């Protein structure tokens, strides 16, 4: 009987980059409705990291990047219309 040990698990950087691309898309989408002051920049950072790491989900990362930018544009539009630091319905 031969005893073997399991090989140590390594993080797959491509899988991590794919997860960042999906997270960026979801956070950017949610950021259009709420907390865009936090979720917009977070979406931009995650999308940029995913693109730099060579994600297979490049389209989703680009959508997350665009949505993050749109979050900040929406925030600026509401702030200029309301003359406050936040916006509400």
Backbone as CSV, one residue per row, in Angstrom:
resi,resn,N_x,N_y,N_z,CA_x,CA_y,CA_z,C_x,C_y,C_z
1,UNK,0.841,-1.174,0.000,0.000,0.000,0.000,0.887,1.239,0.000
2,UNK,0.636,2.083,-0.944,1.442,3.279,-1.083,0.654,4.498,-0.616
3,UNK,1.250,5.259,0.255,0.614,6.477,0.741,1.121,7.660,-0.066
4,UNK,0.212,8.424,-0.541,0.597,9.617,-1.282,-0.080,10.827,-0.646
5,UNK,0.514,11.931,-0.838,-0.090,13.163,-0.344,-0.620,13.947,-1.528
6,UNK,-1.616,14.707,-1.261,-2.202,15.521,-2.320,-1.244,16.648,-2.685
7,UNK,-1.219,16.963,-3.931,-0.377,18.062,-4.390,-0.932,19.374,-3.828
8,UNK,-0.053,20.266,-3.445,-0.553,21.550,-2.929,-1.331,22.295,-4.011
9,UNK,-2.418,22.881,-3.591,-3.263,23.615,-4.539,-2.681,24.995,-4.775
10,UNK,-2.655,25.361,-6.041,-2.194,26.688,-6.408,-3.381,27.483,-6.925
11,UNK,-3.328,28.770,-6.695,-4.370,29.632,-7.244,-4.142,29.783,-8.732
12,UNK,-5.157,29.605,-9.477,-5.078,29.784,-10.908,-5.346,31.256,-11.202
13,UNK,-4.343,31.975,-11.661,-4.499,33.416,-11.851,-5.511,33.746,-12.943
14,UNK,-5.639,32.865,-13.924,-6.642,33.110,-14.973,-8.044,33.020,-14.393
15,UNK,-8.263,32.061,-13.500,-9.573,31.929,-12.878,-9.857,33.119,-11.973
16,UNK,-8.834,33.603,-11.275,-9.003,34.797,-10.442,-9.347,36.011,-11.295
17,UNK,-8.691,36.135,-12.442,-8.962,37.265,-13.341,-10.375,37.170,-13.894
18,UNK,-10.840,35.957,-14.201,-12.215,35.789,-14.685,-13.216,36.188,-13.605
19,UNK,-12.920,35.823,-12.365,-13.788,36.208,-11.245,-13.826,37.712,-11.050
20,UNK,-12.674,38.362,-11.234,-12.637,39.819,-11.123,-13.458,40.474,-12.223
21,UNK,-13.418,39.904,-13.424,-14.195,40.466,-14.540,-15.690,40.373,-14.254
22,UNK,-16.133,39.227,-13.747,-17.557,39.044,-13.431,-17.959,39.957,-12.279
23,UNK,-17.116,40.034,-11.246,-17.423,40.902,-10.101,-17.492,42.364,-10.528
24,UNK,-16.603,42.759,-11.412,-16.624,44.138,-11.899,-17.916,44.443,-12.632
25,UNK,-18.383,43.515,-13.456,-19.635,43.699,-14.189,-20.817,43.816,-13.225
26,UNK,-20.892,42.923,-12.259,-22.012,42.925,-11.312,-21.995,44.185,-10.448
27,UNK,-20.820,44.559,-9.941,-20.737,45.757,-9.101,-21.051,47.019,-9.896
28,UNK,-20.629,47.063,-11.148,-20.948,48.211,-11.990,-22.435,48.314,-12.260
29,UNK,-23.076,47.162,-12.451,-24.515,47.139,-12.708,-25.301,47.568,-11.474
30,UNK,-24.931,47.049,-10.314,-25.602,47.429,-9.070,-25.308,48.889,-8.736
31,UNK,-24.108,49.345,-9.083,-23.720,50.718,-8.799,-24.551,51.757,-9.529
32,UNK,-25.189,51.370,-10.621,-26.062,52.324,-11.301,-27.281,52.664,-10.460
33,UNK,-27.653,51.762,-9.557,-28.849,51.963,-8.738,-28.548,52.462,-7.335
34,UNK,-27.457,52.016,-6.759,-27.169,52.370,-5.368,-25.663,52.356,-5.111
35,UNK,-25.221,53.187,-4.217,-23.833,53.240,-3.753,-22.827,53.418,-4.878
36,UNK,-23.185,54.219,-5.879,-22.279,54.363,-7.009,-20.982,55.089,-6.664
37,UNK,-20.956,55.816,-5.570,-19.726,56.482,-5.163,-18.667,55.457,-4.733
38,UNK,-19.075,54.286,-4.256,-18.149,53.229,-3.864,-18.011,52.156,-4.939
39,UNK,-19.136,51.742,-5.498,-19.127,50.624,-6.434,-18.555,50.999,-7.797
40,UNK,-18.691,52.250,-8.209,-18.134,52.687,-9.486,-16.614,52.545,-9.538
41,UNK,-15.901,53.173,-8.603,-14.437,53.025,-8.607,-13.982,51.587,-8.373
42,UNK,-14.704,50.853,-7.536,-14.346,49.457,-7.299,-14.492,48.624,-8.575
43,UNK,-15.533,48.890,-9.319,-15.746,48.208,-10.588,-14.640,48.535,-11.582
44,UNK,-14.227,49.779,-11.618,-13.150,50.199,-12.524,-11.837,49.506,-12.161
45,UNK,-11.525,49.447,-10.875,-10.279,48.812,-10.428,-10.293,47.316,-10.739
46,UNK,-11.390,46.633,-10.433,-11.459,45.195,-10.701,-11.378,44.888,-12.190
47,UNK,-12.040,45.692,-13.010,-11.984,45.479,-14.460,-10.570,45.706,-14.980
48,UNK,-9.910,46.723,-14.492,-8.542,47.004,-14.934,-7.595,45.878,-14.547
49,UNK,-7.733,45.385,-13.308,-6.892,44.264,-12.880,-7.162,43.006,-13.695
50,UNK,-8.433,42.741,-13.987,-8.777,41.564,-14.780,-8.184,41.672,-16.183
51,UNK,-8.247,42.849,-16.780,-7.688,43.034,-18.118,-6.168,42.923,-18.102
52,UNK,-5.533,43.449,-17.063,-4.078,43.348,-16.961,-3.617,41.911,-16.758
53,UNK,-4.405,41.113,-16.069,-4.041,39.714,-15.819,-4.443,38.783,-16.955
54,UNK,-5.047,39.326,-17.973,-5.370,38.528,-19.154,-6.556,37.607,-18.972
55,UNK,-7.687,38.150,-18.608,-8.882,37.353,-18.397,-9.414,36.800,-19.715
56,UNK,-10.046,35.654,-19.638,-10.711,35.084,-20.810,-12.051,35.775,-21.047
57,UNK,-12.560,36.438,-20.039,-13.837,37.151,-20.124,-13.581,38.642,-20.365
58,UNK,-12.881,38.914,-21.418,-12.488,40.290,-21.740,-13.694,41.193,-21.965
59,UNK,-14.713,40.690,-22.642,-15.912,41.489,-22.893,-16.617,41.879,-21.614
60,UNK,-16.694,40.942,-20.678,-17.351,41.238,-19.409,-16.532,42.242,-18.607
61,UNK,-15.207,42.151,-18.680,-14.363,43.120,-17.983,-14.525,44.512,-18.595
62,UNK,-14.626,44.574,-19.923,-14.827,45.873,-20.570,-16.197,46.452,-20.224
63,UNK,-17.215,45.587,-20.140,-18.532,46.062,-19.706,-18.482,46.578,-18.271
64,UNK,-17.770,45.875,-17.404,-17.607,46.324,-16.020,-16.896,47.659,-15.945
65,UNK,-15.896,47.841,-16.804,-15.185,49.112,-16.854,-16.116,50.234,-17.318
66,UNK,-16.878,49.966,-18.352,-17.830,50.967,-18.844,-18.913,51.291,-17.840
67,UNK,-19.414,50.260,-17.152,-20.444,50.498,-16.139,-19.889,51.274,-14.945
68,UNK,-18.643,51.001,-14.575,-18.021,51.755,-13.485,-17.886,53.226,-13.825
69,UNK,-17.507,53.500,-15.065,-17.411,54.889,-15.516,-18.808,55.521,-15.567
70,UNK,-19.788,54.743,-16.046,-21.163,55.246,-16.092,-21.686,55.543,-14.687
71,UNK,-21.302,54.727,-13.705,-21.697,54.985,-12.313,-21.240,56.371,-11.871
72,UNK,-19.998,56.686,-12.182,-19.463,57.986,-11.772,-20.101,59.132,-12.551
73,UNK,-20.411,58.900,-13.821,-21.085,59.929,-14.616,-22.488,60.190,-14.066
74,UNK,-23.209,59.121,-13.726,-24.548,59.275,-13.143,-24.457,60.014,-11.815
75,UNK,-23.479,59.674,-11.002,-23.297,60.357,-9.723,-23.030,61.845,-9.937
76,UNK,-22.157,62.163,-10.876,-21.857,63.575,-11.150,-23.078,64.319,-11.680
77,UNK,-23.865,63.668,-12.515,-25.068,64.312,-13.053,-26.068,64.619,-11.944
78,UNK,-26.296,63.655,-11.066,-27.230,63.888,-9.970,-26.689,64.897,-8.965
79,UNK,-25.375,64.867,-8.751,-24.789,65.833,-7.824,-24.894,67.247,-8.361
80,UNK,-24.695,67.424,-9.655,-24.776,68.770,-10.210,-26.222,69.261,-10.264
81,UNK,-27.159,68.354,-10.442,-28.571,68.758,-10.480,-29.103,69.065,-9.080
82,UNK,-28.553,68.365,-8.092,-29.056,68.474,-6.724,-28.175,69.370,-5.850
83,UNK,-26.972,69.646,-6.268,-25.987,70.434,-5.526,-25.676,69.832,-4.160
84,UNK,-25.632,68.512,-4.090,-25.257,67.814,-2.865,-24.212,66.763,-3.194
85,UNK,-23.657,66.152,-2.154,-22.643,65.128,-2.342,-23.249,63.771,-2.649
86,UNK,-24.530,63.613,-2.470,-25.191,62.339,-2.749,-26.472,62.617,-3.522
87,UNK,-27.144,61.542,-3.923,-28.394,61.709,-4.648,-29.419,60.753,-4.102
88,UNK,-30.666,61.093,-4.286,-31.769,60.229,-3.857,-32.916,60.404,-4.834
89,UNK,-33.853,59.475,-4.783,-34.983,59.515,-5.716,-36.011,60.517,-5.273
